[in-house]
C-alpha cells in the first residue's frame, strides 16, 4: 500500500494543465479559428524538463490542441525531447516546433497532418541534429492520396527511425538507406514494405531492426538479407494472426526455421523476437541459443516454444536462467510480454487470458502486475477481448483483503479504466458484470474511514474518480440487464455513491423516470415474492439517498406510484420479525421524510391513511423508526393550520410527538447523515409548534454529538449556530428546546463512518466473451 508521494513539481504541472484559462491570455492569430495562448505572468519560464513534462501532461489529459500547443513559445519554454500521442494537431499548430532545437521527436497516431508536414515544421537546427524520429501509426499520405517520404532525407544525422504502422514502402526504404548515413535503429513493422533487400546497403551499420508483422513478397530472400546484417544486436521478426493493415498476403511470411538453422548467422545478437512464428522445434532452438552466447532476450509469445523446459524449469540441465523470455508458460513470461507488447492487441489479449487463471489464486497484493495490466487495458479501449480479460484480472487483483493493500492511486486508475470499459461496451452483459464486481468494493466506494490516522486519510484522498459517472453507468446497467446478481451489485453501488455526489447530480440521476421505474419495479417484485433480501435493502437505500434534498427526484417518485407502493410495504412488513421490519421501515420512512421536507409535495402526504400510519410508527420501540416518523410529522405540522382537515388532529399528534421525543435516549451509533441543515431551519422557527422545534434540535444534537467534526462546522457555516442562540435567547422558547440548543453548541466527538454494504456471495468474473475460451 506504500507509494512515493506525488512530487510538488508534478502537482504544479497538473494544476497548470487544468487551469490554463485562468493562467493564460488568449489572443487572435492570422487564423481566426486558432488563438494563441500566453501566460499572464510575463516573467514565467519553463526549463527543458518542465516544458517537456507540461507537453506530456497536456497530451495525457487530451488537452493538447493547436491552441494549447501555442503556449510553447521558445521565449517561454525549451523543448529538446518532444513526445505527442494521439493529438488532433494541424500543420499550422505544429509550426511552433520550428523555433525549438529538438533532438528527439515522437509523434504517434497523428492523422490530421502528414509526416511530411511535421518535418516541414522543424527548424534548420533540428533538421541537422535530430537523432530520433518516431511516427508510429501516423500517415505519409497527402491530400492527393500519394505517399510522400522524400522529406525524411533531410534528416542527415538521424540515428533511429520508427515508421511502424504507416504507409511506408520499399521506395521509402531505398531513400533512407541512401540518404541517412547515421541510421542504426530502424522499425518498419506493419508497413507496406514487401522487399527488404535495400537493407543490404546499411549492413555495416544497422544495429536494430524491427519488422513485426511485415509481409515479404519474396520470402526466400528474407533470411539471406537478414544474415548479411552482421552488426545487428536486436532483431524482431515476430508476427500474429491479425489482418495486416495494408496487405493480406498470407504466403509472405517466411519460415523461422530457415533463420534458426543458420546458427552462425548474426553473432552479435543480444535480442531476438520470434513470437508468433511456427515451424521450429526444441532442438533447433536450443542449438541457436547455445551458439548465441550474447543473447539476453528471446521473444516466444504466441508459440509453444515458451513451454520448453530450458525456458521454464530451473532444475533442467539446459535451463537458460540469464535469458529473459516472453510467452504464456509462467508468470514471469506473461509479465514480460505485457511489458514489451502493450501496443499489440493479440499479444495483450492472450497474455491477459493466461494471467487471469493465475490471479484467481493470488493471495498477496500484486501492484506490480496491476501496473502492467492497466497500460495494456488503456491502449486497447475498443477491443472487447482485451477489456474482458483485463476487467476480470483487475477484479481478482483488487478484491477483498488483497485489494485493501493496493495503493489508492492505483485503485483510482483501476476504477477509471473500468468505467471506460463500461461506456465502450454498454450492451455486453459479462463485461458489465466484471466491472460491477470490481466497483462493488468497500475500499473503492467509501472515500475514507474517518477513524483512520491522518496519514491514511491523506492516502485515501488520492483515490478520486467521477462518482456521478460511475453511478450513471451503474444505473444504465441496472436498467439494461435482468441478472439478479448484477441488480444486487448495481443498487448496492448506487446506494453508496448517491450519498457522495452533489444534489444536482442526484437529481439528474433520480429524476430520470426510467431509472426510478426500474428501482420501484425491483422493490415491488421483491415484496410480492416476500423476498425481503439484501437487494431490496440496497434498493431502498439507493432511493433514500437519491431523494435526499432533491425535489425533482421526490416528484418523480410520487408520479411513478412510489408512495402507494411504500404504504403497502409498510403494512406488509408489520408482521415480520423485528430486525427485518426495522431495517425496511427505517429506509422507507427516511425517504418519505425527504419528501416531507419539500413544501410543494407535502399535500401528497396529507392523507388520513398515511397520517394514521405515521402516528402508529411514531410509537415504535425502535428509535430509528420512531425518529423518521417524527421527522415526517414535524415537517407536515409546520404547514399552516388550513392544510389540516381537523385542527384537533394536529394538536393531538403534536402532543404525542413531544412526549415521544422527550422519552428518547441518544443511541450509540449515528442513525442518519445529512448533506446540510437547511431543511431544519424553517422548523426551528416554528414557535407556535414547540414539538416541531424539539424534534429539530434533538436531530441536530444527535448528529453533532456523533460526528462533531463534520456537523459542528456545517452548522456554523450555514448559520445554524445563530439560530440556536436565537432559540436560547427567545423567552417564548420551550425550556426543553433551550436545554438541547445549549448542548449543541458545546458538543464535539471523533468522526465515524458507515461501512459499505457488500454481498459476499457475488459471481466470479469472466475473462473472455461467451464465444471464446
ZIFENHU-V252775 format. One record per backbone hydrogen bond with DSSP energy under -1.0 kcal/mol. CO is the residue of the C=O (numbers start at 1). NH is the residue of the N-H. E is the energy in kcal/mol with one decimal. If there is no record, write none. Layout:
BEGIN
CO_NH_E ; CO_NH_E
END
This chain:
BEGIN
7_11_-2.3 ; 8_12_-2.4 ; 9_13_-2.4 ; 10_14_-2.4 ; 11_15_-2.3 ; 12_16_-2.6 ; 13_17_-2.4 ; 14_18_-1.8 ; 19_23_-1.6 ; 20_24_-1.7 ; 23_40_-2.7 ; 25_38_-2.3 ; 27_36_-3.0 ; 31_34_-1.9 ; 36_27_-2.8 ; 38_25_-3.5 ; 41_44_-1.3 ; 47_51_-2.9 ; 48_52_-2.5 ; 49_53_-2.1 ; 50_54_-2.7 ; 51_55_-2.2 ; 52_56_-2.2 ; 53_57_-2.6 ; 54_58_-2.5 ; 55_59_-1.8 ; 56_60_-2.6 ; 57_61_-2.0 ; 58_63_-3.3 ; 59_62_-1.6 ; 65_69_-2.6 ; 68_71_-1.4 ; 69_72_-1.7 ; 71_73_-1.9 ; 73_76_-2.1 ; 73_77_-2.8 ; 76_46_-3.4 ; 80_103_-2.5 ; 80_104_-1.9 ; 82_106_-2.7 ; 84_108_-2.8 ; 87_89_-1.2 ; 90_94_-2.0 ; 93_96_-1.2 ; 94_97_-2.1 ; 95_98_-1.8 ; 97_100_-1.7 ; 100_102_-1.0 ; 103_131_-2.7 ; 103_132_-1.5 ; 104_82_-2.7 ; 105_134_-2.3 ; 106_84_-3.4 ; 108_86_-2.9 ; 114_118_-2.1 ; 115_119_-2.4 ; 116_120_-1.8 ; 118_121_-1.2 ; 119_122_-1.4 ; 123_127_-2.5 ; 124_128_-1.8 ; 125_129_-1.5 ; 126_130_-2.4 ; 131_159_-2.5 ; 131_160_-2.3 ; 132_105_-2.6 ; 133_162_-2.4 ; 134_107_-2.7 ; 135_138_-1.9 ; 136_109_-2.3 ; 139_115_-2.4 ; 140_148_-2.4 ; 142_145_-2.1 ; 146_142_-2.5 ; 149_152_-1.9 ; 150_153_-1.7 ; 151_154_-1.8 ; 152_155_-1.8 ; 154_156_-1.6 ; 155_158_-1.8 ; 159_184_-2.8 ; 159_185_-2.4 ; 160_133_-2.4 ; 161_187_-2.2 ; 162_135_-2.8 ; 164_137_-2.3 ; 168_192_-2.1 ; 169_173_-2.1 ; 170_174_-2.5 ; 171_175_-1.7 ; 172_176_-2.3 ; 173_177_-2.0 ; 175_179_-2.9 ; 176_180_-1.8 ; 180_183_-1.5 ; 184_207_-2.5 ; 184_208_-2.3 ; 185_161_-2.5 ; 186_210_-2.2 ; 187_163_-2.5 ; 189_165_-2.3 ; 194_217_-2.3 ; 196_199_-2.1 ; 197_200_-2.2 ; 198_201_-1.7 ; 199_202_-1.9 ; 200_203_-1.5 ; 202_205_-1.5 ; 202_206_-2.4 ; 207_233_-3.9 ; 207_234_-2.3 ; 208_186_-2.5 ; 209_236_-2.3 ; 210_188_-2.7 ; 211_214_-1.5 ; 212_190_-2.0 ; 218_221_-1.5 ; 221_225_-1.9 ; 222_226_-2.5 ; 223_227_-2.5 ; 226_229_-1.4 ; 228_230_-2.1 ; 229_232_-1.8 ; 233_270_-3.0 ; 233_271_-2.0 ; 234_209_-2.2 ; 235_273_-2.4 ; 236_211_-3.2 ; 238_213_-2.4 ; 249_252_-1.7 ; 252_216_-2.1 ; 255_258_-1.1 ; 256_260_-2.4 ; 257_261_-2.0 ; 259_262_-1.1 ; 261_263_-1.6 ; 262_265_-1.9 ; 266_269_-1.3 ; 270_296_-2.9 ; 270_297_-1.5 ; 271_235_-2.1 ; 272_299_-2.6 ; 273_237_-2.5 ; 274_277_-2.0 ; 275_239_-2.4 ; 281_285_-2.2 ; 282_286_-2.6 ; 283_287_-2.2 ; 284_288_-2.1 ; 285_289_-2.5 ; 286_290_-2.4 ; 287_291_-1.7 ; 288_292_-1.1 ; 292_295_-1.6 ; 296_324_-2.7 ; 297_272_-2.0 ; 298_326_-1.5 ; 299_274_-2.2 ; 300_303_-1.0 ; 301_276_-2.1 ; 304_307_-1.5 ; 305_308_-2.2 ; 308_311_-2.1 ; 309_313_-2.2 ; 310_320_-3.0 ; 313_316_-1.8 ; 316_319_-1.7 ; 319_321_-1.2 ; 320_323_-1.2 ; 324_298_-2.7 ; 326_300_-1.4 ; 330_334_-2.2 ; 331_335_-2.7 ; 332_336_-1.8 ; 333_337_-2.1 ; 334_338_-2.6 ; 335_339_-1.8 ; 336_340_-2.1 ; 337_341_-2.8 ; 341_344_-2.2 ; 344_348_-2.6 ; 345_349_-2.7 ; 346_350_-2.1 ; 347_351_-2.5 ; 348_352_-2.6 ; 349_353_-2.2 ; 350_354_-2.0 ; 351_355_-2.6 ; 352_356_-2.3 ; 354_358_-1.0 ; 355_359_-2.4 ; 356_360_-1.1 ; 358_361_-1.3 ; 359_362_-1.0 ; 366_370_-2.1 ; 367_371_-2.5 ; 369_372_-1.7 ; 369_373_-2.1 ; 370_374_-2.5 ; 372_376_-1.1 ; 373_377_-2.5 ; 374_378_-2.7 ; 375_379_-2.0 ; 380_383_-1.4 ; 383_387_-2.4 ; 384_388_-2.9 ; 385_389_-1.9 ; 386_390_-2.7 ; 387_391_-2.5 ; 388_392_-1.7 ; 389_393_-2.3 ; 390_394_-2.8 ; 391_395_-1.7 ; 392_396_-1.8 ; 393_397_-1.9 ; 395_398_-1.1 ; 399_403_-2.4 ; 400_404_-1.4 ; 402_405_-1.2 ; 403_406_-1.7 ; 407_411_-2.2 ; 408_412_-2.4 ; 409_413_-1.3 ; 410_414_-1.9 ; 411_415_-2.6 ; 412_416_-2.6 ; 413_417_-2.2 ; 414_418_-2.0 ; 415_419_-2.6 ; 416_420_-1.7 ; 417_421_-1.9 ; 418_422_-1.9 ; 419_423_-2.1 ; 420_424_-2.2 ; 421_425_-1.7 ; 425_428_-1.2 ; 428_432_-2.2 ; 429_433_-2.2 ; 430_434_-2.6 ; 431_435_-2.3 ; 432_436_-2.3 ; 433_437_-2.2 ; 434_438_-1.6 ; 435_439_-2.5 ; 436_440_-2.4 ; 439_441_-2.6 ; 441_445_-2.7 ; 442_446_-2.2 ; 449_452_-2.4 ; 453_457_-2.2 ; 454_458_-2.3 ; 455_459_-1.9 ; 456_460_-2.5 ; 457_461_-1.7 ; 459_462_-1.6 ; 460_463_-1.6 ; 462_464_-1.8 ; 465_467_-1.2 ; 466_470_-2.0 ; 467_471_-2.8 ; 468_472_-2.7 ; 469_473_-2.3 ; 470_474_-2.3 ; 471_475_-2.2 ; 472_476_-2.2 ; 473_477_-2.0 ; 474_478_-2.2 ; 475_479_-2.0 ; 476_480_-1.6 ; 477_481_-1.8 ; 483_487_-2.5 ; 484_488_-2.4 ; 485_489_-2.2 ; 486_490_-2.7 ; 487_491_-2.4 ; 488_492_-1.8 ; 489_493_-2.6 ; 490_494_-2.5 ; 491_495_-2.3 ; 492_496_-1.2 ; 493_497_-2.7 ; 494_498_-2.4 ; 496_499_-1.0 ; 497_500_-2.0 ; 502_506_-2.4 ; 503_507_-2.2 ; 504_508_-1.9 ; 505_509_-2.0 ; 506_510_-3.3 ; 507_511_-2.2 ; 509_512_-1.4 ; 512_516_-2.2 ; 513_517_-2.9 ; 514_518_-1.9 ; 515_519_-2.2 ; 516_520_-2.5 ; 517_521_-2.3 ; 518_522_-2.1 ; 519_523_-2.2 ; 520_524_-2.7 ; 521_525_-2.6 ; 522_526_-1.8 ; 523_527_-2.3 ; 524_528_-2.7 ; 525_529_-1.5 ; 526_531_-3.3 ; 527_530_-1.4 ; 531_533_-2.0 ; 533_537_-1.9 ; 534_538_-2.5 ; 535_539_-2.4 ; 536_540_-2.5 ; 537_541_-2.1 ; 538_542_-2.6 ; 539_543_-2.5 ; 540_544_-2.3 ; 541_545_-2.6 ; 542_546_-2.4 ; 543_547_-1.7 ; 547_550_-1.8 ; 550_554_-2.3 ; 551_555_-2.4 ; 552_556_-2.0 ; 553_557_-2.5 ; 554_558_-2.0 ; 555_559_-2.6 ; 556_560_-2.0 ; 557_562_-2.6 ; 558_561_-1.6 ; 561_565_-1.7 ; 562_566_-2.5 ; 563_567_-2.4 ; 564_568_-2.0 ; 565_569_-2.0 ; 566_570_-2.5 ; 567_571_-1.7 ; 568_572_-2.1 ; 569_573_-2.8 ; 573_576_-1.9 ; 577_581_-2.6 ; 578_582_-3.0 ; 579_583_-2.0 ; 580_584_-2.0 ; 581_585_-2.9 ; 582_586_-2.5 ; 583_587_-1.7 ; 584_588_-2.4 ; 585_589_-2.8 ; 586_590_-2.1 ; 587_591_-1.9 ; 588_592_-2.5 ; 589_593_-2.0 ; 590_594_-1.4 ; 591_595_-1.6 ; 592_596_-2.3 ; 593_597_-1.3 ; 595_598_-1.7 ; 598_601_-1.9 ; 601_604_-1.2 ; 602_605_-1.2 ; 602_606_-1.0 ; 605_607_-2.4 ; 607_611_-2.6 ; 608_612_-2.6 ; 609_613_-1.9 ; 610_614_-2.6 ; 611_615_-2.3 ; 612_616_-2.0 ; 613_617_-2.4 ; 614_618_-1.6 ; 617_620_-1.8 ; 622_626_-2.3 ; 623_627_-3.1 ; 624_628_-1.7 ; 625_629_-2.1 ; 626_630_-2.3 ; 627_631_-1.8 ; 628_632_-2.2 ; 629_633_-2.2 ; 630_634_-2.4 ; 631_635_-2.2 ; 632_636_-2.4 ; 633_637_-2.7 ; 634_638_-1.1 ; 636_639_-1.3 ; 640_643_-1.8 ; 641_644_-1.4 ; 646_650_-1.3 ; 647_651_-2.1 ; 648_652_-2.5 ; 649_653_-2.3 ; 650_654_-2.3 ; 651_655_-2.0 ; 652_656_-2.0 ; 653_657_-2.2 ; 654_658_-2.4 ; 655_659_-2.2 ; 656_660_-2.4 ; 657_661_-2.4 ; 658_662_-2.1 ; 677_680_-1.8 ; 680_684_-2.2 ; 683_686_-1.7 ; 685_687_-1.8 ; 686_689_-1.8 ; 689_693_-1.7 ; 690_694_-2.6 ; 691_695_-2.2 ; 692_696_-2.0 ; 693_697_-2.7 ; 694_698_-2.2 ; 695_699_-2.5 ; 696_700_-2.3 ; 697_701_-2.8 ; 698_702_-2.3 ; 699_703_-1.9 ; 700_704_-2.3 ; 701_705_-2.3 ; 702_706_-2.1 ; 703_707_-2.3 ; 707_711_-2.4 ; 708_712_-1.9 ; 710_714_-1.1 ; 711_715_-2.7 ; 712_716_-2.1 ; 713_717_-2.9 ; 714_718_-2.3 ; 715_720_-2.3 ; 715_721_-1.1 ; 719_723_-1.3 ; 720_724_-2.3 ; 721_725_-1.9 ; 722_726_-2.1 ; 723_727_-2.5 ; 724_728_-2.4 ; 725_729_-2.4 ; 726_730_-1.2 ; 730_733_-1.7 ; 734_738_-2.3 ; 735_739_-2.3 ; 736_740_-1.9 ; 737_741_-2.5 ; 738_742_-2.2 ; 739_743_-1.5 ; 740_744_-2.2 ; 741_745_-1.3 ; 743_746_-1.5 ; 743_747_-1.2 ; 769_772_-2.2
END
